Amino acid sequence: MWIELNIGLLCGILLPPLIYILILYLISPLKTLTLSKSLLYFMGGILSINFVYMYYAFIDVNTISPFYEQFFGVGPREEICKFLAFLGVSTAFKKEKTHPVATMFYMGIVGLGFAMFENLHYVFRYGSDVLFTRTFTSTLGHLIFSMCLGYWIGLSQIDKGKYGNRSIFGFYMYRFKKLKSIVYILIGLICAITYHGLWNFNFYYWGATTEPFMVLLLIVGMTTSKFAATDLYNHHRKSLRKWKK
């Protein structure tokens, strides 16, 4: 009996998401993101595939329209399942305070775990040639989709105080904390699902504009994620100043 270990495939599958995790660790605010927690959220992302299969078993969107399939089928299914995996891992740390930027990045790391398993599925289906392309496209795409949701989850953790909310919406979000969390998560899911649906819909009608539009989506997504992380950091810092007064 011979046991063969495909080192090349193992490195091609594991190294890219791990490198992305390391990059998130290096650019995160000091002592907010830990590698041990990151690996747990990464494993949660891998296991979220099981939620996708359960979702398939109970909920299905029967349509011949690619638009409805991507925006109301695939997008919601995968983003909701990644969010459930994030919640599952977060329960282990519910007594610990997590920096809002770290929350955003941890949600993104769940997306990387999901993307890694999805990449392995595509390798079995289409061969290892697809792996290089997906490393810089779909893997980054799942990271961006998940961080869209992660931003809103992180924002829901920030308490601006009674006088830090000058709008009617902000005032009610301050008064009803649980409602605020639910509303912000729903907004985040809608953002993630919309971006995911747009990404998939772009590939459905392959043509001359598909690749340029994909690159545009990646650039816009990464730029927006950078501004979102900075916004979370600034809001969190202001909230700390409020409590010191």
Buried (B, 14 or more C-beta within 10 A) or exposed (E): EEEEEEEEEEEBBEEBBBEBBEEBBEEBBEEBBBEEBBBBBBBBBBBBBEBBEEBEEEEEBEEEEBEEBBBBBBBBBBBBBBBBBBBBBBEEBEEEEBBBBBBBBBBBBBBBBBBBBBBBEBBEEEEBEBBEEBBEBBBBBBBBBBBBBBBBBBBBBBBBEEEBBEEEEBEEBBEEEEEBBEBBBEBBBBBBBBBBBBBBBBBEEEEEEEEEBBEEBBEEBEEBBEEBBEBBBEBBEEBEEEEEE
